[in-house]
Amino acid sequence: MAARAYWKGQIRLALVSIPVEIYAATKSGKSISFRQIHEPSGKPIQYEKVVAGIGPVDRDEIIKGYEVSRGNYVLLDDEEIEAVKLESKRTLELVQFVDHDAIDVLYYDKPYYVVPADELAEEAYVVLREALRQSRKVGLGQLAVRGQEMLVSLKPCGRGIVMEALRYADEVNQATNYFRDVGDEQPAPELLELATSLIDKRSGKFDADAYHNHYVDALHRLIDKKVKAKGQRVLEDVDQPAAKSGSNVIDLMAALKASVGGKTPAAGKPSAKKSDDEEKPRKPPAKTAARSRRG
């Protein structure tokens, strides 16, 4: 089945219009989702819409509300929300160009492939791609999709162009709030030299296929094992080595010297033998929720 375009329209640069189609550049990986199950019956748990002090309510009695202060809401019906949605003009106008490294990585959200809509659009598309590449610039514009407005960037990618959805400023936590207690002291030159040598020794080309989510792999093995056991409870861990015991106190100089002088994996490839920490399913780090811009 052919991929479905996320957006169709035209890129406009001054008086030049380039018909394009935009497709999602990423897809869901081997993630695992769970349902809550009532163990005695084996049936999934269902949820009811409930109001405190009233109980279950009908779906047609529910409208949206925005909390303006604790316990106080402005009520909005679907027609009011629809009325303020932006009409898509099917045009992405490039209004500014910035250096390719001027946008902090924190602002990048999701990538999309931009392709010419037909052969007639290809010439102008290639001109834009090469102009961006030679100038080492990134084009910026705003795109109306499903009633909302996205801030996006365009940059060359091989024979094509990639569009990146960007976060707005109020969706990014400022780094200074987290790094203010980090000191300004510079490291000892010998430590810095050893660390740099280690980085150089393990440098190479990035190969995404060389890395795997060991937590998801372990969950799949556990699920497969339980399926083969025909529903019998499996209590033992799957391929989980025992945790090492030992001190957390590390001599940084000794560790760096050992790393630089010892055996290391091939450049750009992860080690074939994983540490105990790598083999264990890891809990994902807590994420700071970004403010939603949805209505």
C-alpha positions in Angstrom: 0.0 0.0 0.0 1.4 3.4 -1.0 2.2 5.8 1.7 -0.4 8.5 2.3 0.8 12.1 2.1 0.6 14.0 5.3 0.2 17.3 3.4 -0.1 18.4 -0.2 0.4 21.9 -1.4 3.1 24.2 -2.6 6.3 25.8 -1.2 6.5 29.5 -2.0 9.7 31.4 -2.2 8.9 35.0 -3.3 7.2 34.5 -6.7 8.3 30.9 -7.1 5.8 28.1 -6.2 6.9 24.5 -6.0 4.1 21.8 -5.8 5.1 19.2 -3.2 3.9 16.3 -1.2 5.0 15.8 2.4 5.3 12.3 4.1 6.1 11.2 7.6 9.8 10.3 7.8 9.4 8.1 10.9 7.3 5.3 12.1 6.5 3.4 15.3 9.2 1.0 16.3 9.0 -2.2 18.3 7.2 -0.6 21.2 4.8 -2.7 23.3 1.6 -1.4 24.7 -0.4 -3.0 27.5 -4.1 -3.2 28.4 -5.4 -3.4 31.9 -7.0 -6.8 32.4 -9.5 -8.2 35.0 -7.5 -11.2 36.1 -10.4 -13.5 37.2 -12.2 -13.2 33.9 -9.4 -12.3 31.6 -11.4 -9.4 30.0 -10.1 -5.9 29.4 -11.0 -3.1 31.8 -13.4 -0.5 30.4 -13.7 3.1 31.5 -16.7 5.2 32.3 -17.0 9.0 32.2 -17.8 9.9 35.8 -18.5 13.1 37.6 -17.7 13.3 41.3 -20.9 13.2 43.4 -23.0 12.5 40.3 -21.7 9.2 38.9 -21.6 8.1 35.2 -22.7 10.6 32.6 -23.8 10.4 29.0 -21.3 11.3 26.3 -23.6 14.0 24.8 -23.5 15.8 28.2 -19.8 16.4 27.9 -18.2 19.5 26.5 -14.6 20.9 26.6 -13.5 23.3 29.3 -10.3 25.3 29.9 -9.2 25.8 33.6 -8.6 29.5 34.1 -8.0 29.1 37.9 -8.3 26.2 40.2 -11.8 24.6 39.8 -13.0 27.4 37.5 -13.5 26.6 33.8 -14.4 28.4 30.6 -16.7 26.1 28.7 -16.3 25.7 24.9 -18.5 23.7 22.5 -17.1 22.0 19.4 -18.6 24.7 17.1 -16.7 27.5 18.9 -13.4 25.6 18.7 -13.9 24.8 15.0 -14.6 28.5 14.3 -11.0 29.5 15.4 -9.2 26.8 13.5 -7.0 28.0 10.7 -8.0 27.3 7.1 -5.2 25.6 5.2 -4.1 27.6 2.2 -2.1 24.7 1.0 1.0 27.0 0.9 4.2 26.9 2.9 5.8 30.3 2.5 9.5 30.5 3.4 9.7 33.7 5.3 13.2 33.5 6.7 16.5 31.7 6.3 19.0 31.0 9.2 22.3 29.3 9.5 22.0 25.5 9.4 23.3 25.2 13.0 21.4 28.2 14.4 18.4 26.1 15.7 19.0 24.4 19.0 18.4 20.6 18.9 15.7 21.1 21.6 13.4 22.8 19.1 13.3 19.9 16.6 10.3 17.7 17.0 9.5 15.5 14.0 10.9 15.0 10.5 9.0 14.7 7.2 10.1 14.0 3.7 9.3 16.7 1.1 9.1 15.4 -2.5 8.1 17.2 -5.8 4.5 16.6 -6.7 5.3 15.9 -10.4 8.1 16.1 -13.0 7.3 19.8 -13.7 8.0 20.7 -10.1 11.3 18.8 -10.0 13.5 21.5 -11.5 12.5 24.2 -9.1 12.7 21.7 -6.2 16.3 20.8 -7.1 17.2 24.5 -7.4 15.8 25.1 -3.8 17.6 22.1 -2.5 21.0 23.1 -3.9 20.6 26.7 -2.9 20.0 25.7 0.7 23.0 23.3 0.6 25.4 25.8 -0.9 24.3 28.6 1.4 24.3 26.3 4.4 20.9 27.8 5.4 17.7 26.4 6.7 14.3 27.8 5.5 11.6 28.7 8.0 7.9 29.0 7.6 4.5 28.1 9.1 2.2 25.5 7.9 -1.6 25.1 8.7 -2.4 21.5 9.3 -5.7 20.2 10.7 -6.6 23.7 11.9 -3.4 24.3 13.8 -0.2 26.1 12.8 3.1 24.4 12.7 6.5 26.1 12.7 8.7 24.2 10.3 12.2 24.2 8.8 13.4 23.0 5.4 16.9 21.6 4.8 18.6 19.5 2.2 18.9 15.7 2.7 20.7 13.7 0.1 18.7 14.0 -3.1 15.7 15.5 -1.3 14.5 18.0 1.2 13.5 17.3 4.8 10.9 19.3 6.7 11.3 19.4 10.5 8.3 20.3 12.7 9.7 22.7 15.3 8.6 23.4 18.9 7.5 26.9 19.8 9.5 28.8 22.4 6.9 28.2 25.2 7.1 24.4 24.6 10.8 24.2 25.6 12.2 24.3 29.1 15.1 26.6 29.4 18.4 24.8 30.0 19.6 27.4 32.5 16.9 26.2 34.9 18.6 22.9 35.1 22.3 23.7 34.7 22.6 26.7 37.0 24.3 24.6 39.8 27.0 23.2 37.4 30.3 24.8 38.2 32.4 26.8 35.8 35.7 25.0 36.7 37.7 23.7 33.7 38.9 20.1 33.8 42.5 19.1 34.4 44.3 19.1 31.0 45.4 15.5 31.4 41.9 14.3 32.1 40.6 16.3 29.1 43.3 14.8 26.9 42.4 11.2 27.9 38.7 11.8 27.4 39.4 13.3 24.0 41.6 10.3 23.1 38.8 7.9 24.1 36.3 9.8 21.9 38.6 9.8 19.0 39.2 6.0 19.4 35.5 5.2 19.3 34.5 7.7 16.6 32.9 6.4 13.4 29.9 6.6 11.1 26.5 6.4 12.7 24.7 3.1 12.0 21.2 3.0 13.4 20.8 -0.7 12.7 23.6 -1.5 15.1 21.6 -0.4 18.1 18.6 -2.1 19.6 16.1 -1.5 22.4 17.0 -4.3 24.8 14.1 -3.6 27.1 11.6 -4.1 24.2 13.5 -7.2 23.1 13.3 -8.7 26.6 9.6 -8.0 26.8 9.0 -9.8 23.4 11.0 -12.8 24.7 8.9 -12.9 27.9 5.6 -12.6 25.9 6.7 -15.3 23.5 7.7 -17.6 26.4 4.3 -17.1 28.0 2.5 -17.8 24.7 4.4 -21.0 24.3 3.5 -22.0 27.9 -0.1 -21.7 26.9 -1.0 -19.0 29.4 0.9 -20.5 32.3 2.4 -17.9 34.6 6.1 -17.3 34.0 7.8 -15.9 37.0 11.4 -16.1 36.2 13.2 -13.1 34.5 14.1 -13.6 30.8 17.9 -13.6 30.1 18.6 -11.3 33.0 22.1 -11.6 34.4 22.7 -11.1 38.1 23.6 -7.5 39.1 27.2 -6.9 40.0 28.0 -5.7 43.5 30.8 -3.3 44.1 31.7 0.2 45.0 30.5 3.2 43.0 33.7 5.1 43.8 35.7 5.3 40.6 39.1 6.8 40.0 38.4 8.9 36.9 42.0 9.0 35.8 42.4 5.3 36.1 39.1 4.6 34.3 40.0 6.9 31.4 43.4 5.4 31.1 42.0 1.9 31.1 39.4 2.9 28.5 42.0 4.4 26.2 44.5 1.6 26.5 42.1 -1.4 26.7 40.1 -3.1 23.9 37.3 -1.1 22.4 34.6 -2.0 20.0 34.9 -1.2 16.3 34.4 2.4 15.3 30.8 3.3 15.0 29.6 -0.1 16.3 28.3 -1.0 19.8 30.2 -3.6 21.8 29.1 -7.2 21.0 29.3 -8.1 24.7 27.0 -5.9 26.7 27.4 -4.9 30.4 24.9 -6.0 33.0 23.3 -2.6 33.0 22.8 -2.7 29.2 21.2 -6.2 29.3 18.6 -5.1 31.9 15.4 -3.6 30.7 15.7 0.1 31.5 13.0 2.4 32.8 12.6 5.3 30.4 13.8 8.6 32.0 11.1 10.9 33.2 10.0 13.4 30.7 9.0 17.0 31.3 5.7 17.4 29.6 5.7 20.2 27.1 2.7 22.5 27.1 0.2 21.5 24.4 -0.9 24.1 21.9 -4.0 22.2 21.0 -7.4 23.8 21.5 
